[in-house]
Amino acid sequence: MLTFLLSIAILVAGYVFYGKFVEKLFGAQPERTTPAVAHPDGVDFVPMKPWRIFMIQFLNIAGLGPIFGAIMGAKFGTSSFLWIVFGSIFAGGVHDYLAGMLSLRMNGASLPEIHGKYLGNGIKQAMRAFMVVLLILVGVVFVVGPADLLAGITPDYFNSVFWIVVILAYYVVATLLPIDKLIGRVYPFFGACLIFMAVGILFSLLLVRPPLPEIWEGLGNKHPAAAANPIFPMMFISIACGAISGFHATQSPLMARTMTNERQGRPIFYGAMILEGVIALIWAAAASYFFFDTDEGKGIFATGTNAAVVVDSITKNWLGAAGAVLAMLGVVFAPITSGDTAFRSARLIVADFLGFDQKPVVKRLIVAVPLFVVAFGVLLYSVSDKEGFDIIWRYFAWANQTLAMVTLWAISIFLVKEKKNYLVALIPALFMTMVCSSFIFIAKKEGFGFSPALSYSLGGAITASLLVWFWVSQIRPK
């Protein structure tokens, strides 16, 4: 329990001190006119209240990430606590804040535009395609879970395909409507539900005081299939949204187009990441107790350690009937709200590429409809093939962290050009490069299935090569 409490305290301190340091490093200017104030369009560039923007950003980046990812990461043991804490402070918070503030300074630019400015036009075009695919995958993986859950509690004729169509129909509406008409009104409520759910689990932890693992007991791999799942890099891919996630930076431009003051950036971008880390930590702690120290844990392993099963078990055991309601709100609505903003981000990226003004609804439809057609095809595959969803999820997780890696490299170059401390972004960029490259080599189903020694060697070679490129192209005196 002491490790858990210290971890929360460190996360809070990280926001107060390191978050302030990063804000000062960037140079937030409260007097600078923001895009929402300079040219509001009533659709995407819409000034909103800071607390509302924070709640929307939090829900956009959270979804089920800090719940499911933390639960699956908790299988690895106490090392998951360290990654959530230090990943959130030194990687995720830096990534989210600086990506969001760069978008704000670049007139609400989408993430590929930021990549293009600092990494070149070729990378911009490649990342446009990469991000649209990633965002469609986000929409897909955040449809199937809620659809399956709804199918299980409704009459048989309301099957998964029916609920997939219903959720996609909602996505179309949410993607096309002005951001303040639906997202701005209901998301703060759903965000509050997600926070309330985590607070309930936190109080249960404090009241029950279960024997949680402590860091001094060792950081060994506790995964039931440890041989095939080494902590590095598997844990760092499993726990994405609770530590660092490339998807976050695709959402930041949505909020950059609604902010009215640059000083709002630290609570909205860095603060939302830290709050997500706190929630991930709470669920990782609860899951570690259920996984390793109780009869409930044995039952969970017997059912295949599905994260939804763990959520259901924890909420019912600790929160009773009210917990079931909270679980429904969290497991159904949280992923749906991340999915619709994923499609909204994809629409904006494609619109930026085509130069389409998004104020006319017809042009919004021209961009959005093909995205939903592709998504529906992927969804049909995911429900028709027994392993379809698992395969889609694994590639989504790797693509998500790879996007974070690329964004950190772009931020590093920005800091060099501004003659600022680039190590703030370069160190996490190097770390994530090693994680992502090693993973694709070592993963048996998603990648090449090489031996750990060969995978780490290849990953290290790629990481070292990029460091040399960075030094030669950006640091070495011309």
MARPABA-638273 format. One line per 3 residues: number of its first residue (from 1); their letters; for each residue x, y negated, z of C-alpha. Coordinates in pm, whole numbers. Layout:
N
NUM) a) X,Y,Z | ...
***
This chain:
478
1) mlt) 0,0,0 | 288,-239,76 | 423,-208,-280
4) fll) 78,-285,-417 | 33,-596,-199 | 382,-723,-273
7) sia) 316,-675,-643 | 7,-896,-630 | 199,-1160,-435
10) ilv) 480,-1157,-693 | 230,-1200,-978 | 77,-1504,-809
13) agy) 422,-1648,-740 | 514,-1583,-1103 | 228,-1804,-1219
16) vfy) 313,-2081,-974 | 688,-2093,-1035 | 783,-1922,-1363
19) gkf) 466,-2043,-1534 | 555,-2399,-1436 | 910,-2345,-1561
22) vek) 787,-2224,-1901 | 542,-2514,-1925 | 822,-2761,-1854
25) lfg) 1047,-2582,-2104 | 788,-2624,-2378 | 716,-2986,-2284
28) aqp) 337,-3010,-2256 | 220,-3364,-2330 | -121,-3452,-2179
31) ert) -145,-3771,-2386 | -111,-3586,-2718 | -431,-3556,-2925
34) tpa) -546,-3197,-2969 | -701,-3050,-3288 | -1046,-3018,-3127
37) vah) -1045,-3392,-3052 | -880,-3498,-3380 | -1115,-3319,-3620
40) pdg) -1405,-3124,-3465 | -1601,-2923,-3723 | -1881,-2782,-3507
43) vdf) -1781,-2422,-3587 | -1428,-2339,-3470 | -1286,-2678,-3370
46) vpm) -1522,-2750,-3081 | -1413,-2925,-2757 | -1513,-2719,-2451
49) kpw) -1465,-2740,-2076 | -1136,-2595,-1947 | -1298,-2341,-1712
52) rif) -1511,-2210,-1997 | -1211,-2182,-2227 | -1021,-1994,-1955
55) miq) -1302,-1742,-1906 | -1335,-1685,-2280 | -959,-1641,-2322
58) fln) -948,-1403,-2029 | -1231,-1187,-2163 | -1092,-1202,-2517
61) iag) -752,-1069,-2414 | -879,-830,-2147 | -1158,-610,-2278
64) lgp) -1081,-264,-2148 | -706,-315,-2183 | -622,-386,-1819
67) ifg) -855,-104,-1711 | -794,184,-1951 | -430,97,-2022
70) aim) -346,67,-1654 | -526,391,-1572 | -339,582,-1842
73) gak) -14,411,-1739 | -66,507,-1375 | 1,868,-1473
76) fgt) 369,776,-1493 | 384,680,-1124 | 501,373,-934
79) ssf) 710,250,-1228 | 380,137,-1382 | 351,-123,-1103
82) lwi) 689,-272,-1196 | 604,-298,-1565 | 270,-467,-1495
85) vfg) 430,-721,-1261 | 749,-811,-1442 | 602,-757,-1788
88) sif) 320,-1002,-1714 | 549,-1270,-1572 | 852,-1255,-1802
91) agg) 707,-1110,-2125 | 329,-1138,-2148 | 296,-1480,-1988
94) vhd) 579,-1625,-2199 | 436,-1467,-2515 | 79,-1587,-2454
97) yla) 165,-1938,-2338 | 418,-2027,-2605 | 220,-1868,-2889
100) gml) -92,-2055,-2778 | 89,-2387,-2741 | 257,-2350,-3080
103) slr) -86,-2300,-3234 | -208,-2609,-3051 | 85,-2815,-3183
106) mng) 33,-2679,-3535 | -326,-2798,-3560 | -480,-2472,-3435
109) asl) -283,-2259,-3681 | -344,-1885,-3692 | -61,-1656,-3581
112) pei) 68,-1573,-3935 | 123,-1945,-3995 | 346,-1956,-3686
115) hgk) 537,-1651,-3805 | 579,-1809,-4147 | 719,-2134,-4010
118) ylg) 990,-1965,-3804 | 1046,-1628,-3975 | 986,-1716,-4339
121) ngi) 711,-1687,-4598 | 772,-1317,-4663 | 714,-1232,-4297
124) kqa) 406,-1457,-4297 | 244,-1268,-4584 | 337,-930,-4437
127) mra) 204,-1024,-4094 | -121,-1154,-4243 | -195,-808,-4377
130) fmv) -59,-638,-4064 | -274,-852,-3834 | -594,-809,-4032
133) vll) -544,-431,-4013 | -467,-455,-3640 | -773,-671,-3573
136) ilv) -997,-429,-3763 | -849,-146,-3554 | -922,-349,-3239
139) gvv) -1282,-390,-3351 | -1305,-18,-3423 | -1155,109,-3097
142) fvv) -1374,-135,-2903 | -1690,-7,-3073 | -1660,367,-3034
145) gpa) -1630,377,-2654 | -1934,158,-2581 | -2134,334,-2856
148) dll) -2061,677,-2706 | -2151,554,-2358 | -2478,400,-2475
151) agi) -2561,717,-2669 | -2519,917,-2349 | -2773,715,-2150
154) tpd) -3038,662,-2420 | -3273,906,-2600 | -3113,1152,-2841
157) yfn) -3227,969,-3153 | -3018,670,-3042 | -2694,849,-3126
160) svf) -2341,708,-3156 | -2383,608,-3520 | -2699,412,-3432
163) wiv) -2517,218,-3160 | -2217,161,-3388 | -2448,-7,-3638
166) vil) -2612,-214,-3362 | -2279,-330,-3222 | -2146,-411,-3569
169) ayy) -2461,-615,-3636 | -2390,-811,-3320 | -2030,-857,-3434
172) vva) -2151,-1010,-3761 | -2367,-1262,-3574 | -2096,-1349,-3318
175) tll) -1831,-1384,-3590 | -2041,-1622,-3800 | -2197,-1843,-3533
178) pid) -2015,-2154,-3406 | -1793,-2058,-3114 | -1990,-2260,-2858
181) kli) -2332,-2116,-2949 | -2289,-1754,-2836 | -1932,-1684,-2728
184) grv) -1904,-2007,-2529 | -2229,-1939,-2342 | -2230,-1568,-2255
187) ypf) -1860,-1480,-2233 | -1798,-1662,-1906 | -2069,-1443,-1751
190) fga) -1916,-1120,-1881 | -1571,-1238,-1774 | -1706,-1297,-1424
193) cli) -1846,-941,-1424 | -1504,-801,-1514 | -1340,-1001,-1235
196) fma) -1613,-908,-986 | -1568,-541,-1072 | -1193,-562,-1002
199) vgi) -1251,-755,-678 | -1485,-478,-561 | -1213,-219,-623
202) lfs) -958,-442,-448 | -1171,-471,-134 | -1227,-95,-141
205) lll) -851,-43,-153 | -803,-277,142 | -1083,-118,345
208) vrp) -1012,248,266 | -633,194,270 | -557,508,69
211) plp) -200,641,65 | -76,462,-246 | 270,547,-383
214) eiw) 552,320,-268 | 848,209,-475 | 1101,347,-225
217) egl) 952,694,-274 | 1106,698,-620 | 1028,593,-976
220) gnk) 1026,942,-1123 | 791,1035,-1406 | 467,1174,-1257
223) hpa) 297,1231,-1592 | 139,1580,-1616 | 311,1621,-1954
226) aaa) 632,1441,-1860 | 855,1626,-2106 | 659,1494,-2403
229) npi) 595,1153,-2243 | 915,990,-2115 | 857,669,-1921
232) fpm) 1058,482,-2182 | 900,404,-2423 | 564,577,-2364
235) mfi) 458,387,-2052 | 538,52,-2215 | 307,136,-2505
238) sia) 31,276,-2282 | 18,-35,-2060 | -17,-308,-2319
241) cga) -282,-564,-2229 | -185,-548,-1861 | 174,-655,-1933
244) isg) 218,-786,-2290 | -2,-754,-2597 | 30,-890,-2949
247) fha) -348,-903,-2972 | -344,-1187,-2718 | -164,-1418,-2959
250) tqs) -427,-1355,-3227 | -688,-1487,-2982 | -495,-1792,-2864
253) plm) -565,-2001,-3179 | -939,-1964,-3109 | -886,-2138,-2777
256) art) -627,-2384,-2913 | -905,-2515,-3138 | -1124,-2595,-2835
259) mtn) -876,-2750,-2588 | -871,-3123,-2514 | -542,-3153,-2322
262) erq) -206,-2978,-2352 | -185,-2943,-1973 | -473,-2695,-1997
265) grp) -233,-2448,-2162 | -71,-2306,-1848 | -394,-2193,-1676
268) ify) -564,-2090,-2001 | -278,-1896,-2162 | -28,-1807,-1889
271) gam) -292,-1793,-1615 | -524,-1560,-1805 | -231,-1323,-1863
274) ile) -142,-1321,-1493 | -505,-1258,-1395 | -513,-969,-1639
277) gvi) -197,-837,-1474 | -364,-854,-1132 | -665,-661,-1261
280) ali) -439,-404,-1428 | -249,-363,-1103 | -571,-304,-907
283) waa) -684,-33,-1148 | -339,126,-1164 | -334,147,-783
286) aas) -682,297,-765 | -602,543,-1042 | -273,650,-882
289) yff) -465,744,-568 | -726,942,-761 | -462,1103,-981
292) fdt) -210,1219,-725 | -341,1226,-370 | -699,1348,-362
295) deg) -930,1625,-469 | -1094,1373,-700 | -762,1348,-881
298) kgi) -757,1721,-949 | -1107,1697,-1089 | -1004,1411,-1316
301) fat) -708,1605,-1450 | -936,1902,-1510 | -1155,1690,-1738
304) gtn) -863,1576,-1948 | -775,1253,-1764 | -1004,1047,-1986
307) aav) -988,688,-1861 | -1366,648,-1875 | -1398,947,-1641
310) vvd) -1159,781,-1396 | -1355,454,-1406 | -1678,641,-1344
313) sit) -1527,838,-1054 | -1367,536,-887 | -1671,310,-911
316) knw) -1916,575,-792 | -1697,688,-502 | -1609,341,-380
319) lga) -1886,110,-499 | -2193,335,-494 | -2499,253,-703
322) aga) -2385,-104,-754 | -2059,33,-888 | -2243,220,-1160
325) vla) -2401,-107,-1276 | -2064,-284,-1269 | -1904,2,-1460
328) mlg) -2173,-29,-1724 | -2112,-402,-1760 | -1736,-354,-1773
331) vvf) -1710,-47,-1993 | -1978,-157,-2241 | -1959,-534,-2264
334) api) -1589,-600,-2208 | -1470,-410,-2517 | -1755,-544,-2728
337) tsg) -1659,-901,-2647 | -1297,-831,-2742 | -1409,-665,-3063
340) dta) -1616,-954,-3190 | -1341,-1210,-3132 | -1102,-973,-3311
343) frs) -1322,-995,-3620 | -1350,-1372,-3574 | -970,-1398,-3568
346) arl) -947,-1179,-3878 | -1196,-1409,-4054 | -986,-1713,-3971
349) iva) -661,-1549,-4085 | -813,-1450,-4421 | -975,-1794,-4455
352) dfl) -641,-1966,-4393 | -482,-1748,-4661 | -757,-1821,-4915
355) gfd) -787,-2187,-4819 | -1160,-2143,-4750 | -1335,-2414,-4550
358) qkp) -1524,-2224,-4280 | -1788,-2486,-4211 | -2032,-2357,-4480
361) vvk) -2189,-2029,-4362 | -2173,-1885,-4715 | -1793,-1905,-4714
364) rli) -1787,-1743,-4371 | -1993,-1457,-4514 | -1765,-1419,-4816
367) vav) -1471,-1362,-4584 | -1644,-1162,-4310 | -1853,-909,-4506
370) plf) -1556,-720,-4662 | -1395,-694,-4318 | -1705,-528,-4174
373) vva) -1739,-293,-4471 | -1382,-168,-4414 | -1443,-141,-4039
376) fgv) -1758,63,-4090 | -1567,309,-4311 | -1297,351,-4045
379) lly) -1565,396,-3780 | -1732,673,-3979 | -1396,850,-4000
382) svs) -1339,811,-3627 | -1671,978,-3539 | -1660,1246,-3810
385) dke) -1309,1377,-3738 | -1247,1540,-3399 | -914,1363,-3354
388) gfd) -1001,1055,-3559 | -1047,817,-3270 | -733,935,-3087
391) iiw) -524,881,-3399 | -668,533,-3454 | -608,441,-3088
394) ryf) -244,552,-3091 | -163,351,-3403 | -350,52,-3261
397) awa) -140,65,-2943 | 189,74,-3134 | 81,-197,-3380
400) nqt) -28,-412,-3088 | 313,-405,-2922 | 493,-446,-3255
403) lam) 299,-766,-3317 | 406,-895,-2974 | 766,-817,-3067
406) vtl) 748,-1015,-3393 | 581,-1309,-3217 | 855,-1318,-2952
409) wai) 1119,-1335,-3226 | 935,-1631,-3383 | 915,-1803,-3043
412) sif) 1287,-1744,-2987 | 1368,-1924,-3313 | 1133,-2210,-3219
415) lvk) 1322,-2255,-2891 | 1657,-2251,-3072 | 1541,-2517,-3317
418) ekk) 1415,-2729,-3027 | 1750,-2681,-2849 | 1582,-2519,-2551
421) nyl) 1656,-2210,-2342 | 1584,-1941,-2603 | 1675,-1655,-2363
424) val) 1327,-1693,-2210 | 1183,-1536,-2526 | 1488,-1357,-2668
427) ipa) 1531,-1113,-2377 | 1169,-986,-2391 | 1194,-982,-2773
430) lfm) 1495,-750,-2754 | 1326,-531,-2494 | 1006,-495,-2698
433) tmv) 1208,-423,-3011 | 1372,-131,-2832 | 1034,-11,-2702
436) css) 854,-24,-3037 | 1135,119,-3249 | 1211,400,-3002
439) fif) 843,489,-2979 | 790,539,-3351 | 1094,769,-3361
442) iak) 1017,972,-3048 | 635,1007,-3072 | 542,1351,-3198
445) keg) 197,1275,-3343 | 227,906,-3428 | 588,899,-3543
448) fgf) 880,1116,-3644 | 907,1337,-3336 | 1285,1303,-3307
451) spa) 1477,1401,-2994 | 1501,1136,-2719 | 1877,1093,-2774
454) lsy) 1839,1033,-3147 | 1532,811,-3097 | 1709,589,-2843
457) slg) 2016,568,-3067 | 1811,460,-3367 | 1606,219,-3158
460) gai) 1924,73,-3011 | 2076,32,-3357 | 1770,-159,-3481
463) tas) 1767,-379,-3171 | 2139,-453,-3200 | 2103,-532,-3571
466) llv) 1830,-786,-3502 | 2039,-945,-3228 | 2330,-982,-3472
469) wfw) 2095,-1132,-3732 | 1960,-1377,-3475 | 2309,-1481,-3369
472) vsq) 2438,-1525,-3724 | 2132,-1704,-3861 | 2032,-1915,-3560
475) irp) 2310,-1951,-3300 | 2651,-1936,-3466 | 2781,-2279,-3561
478) k) 2723,-2348,-3930
***
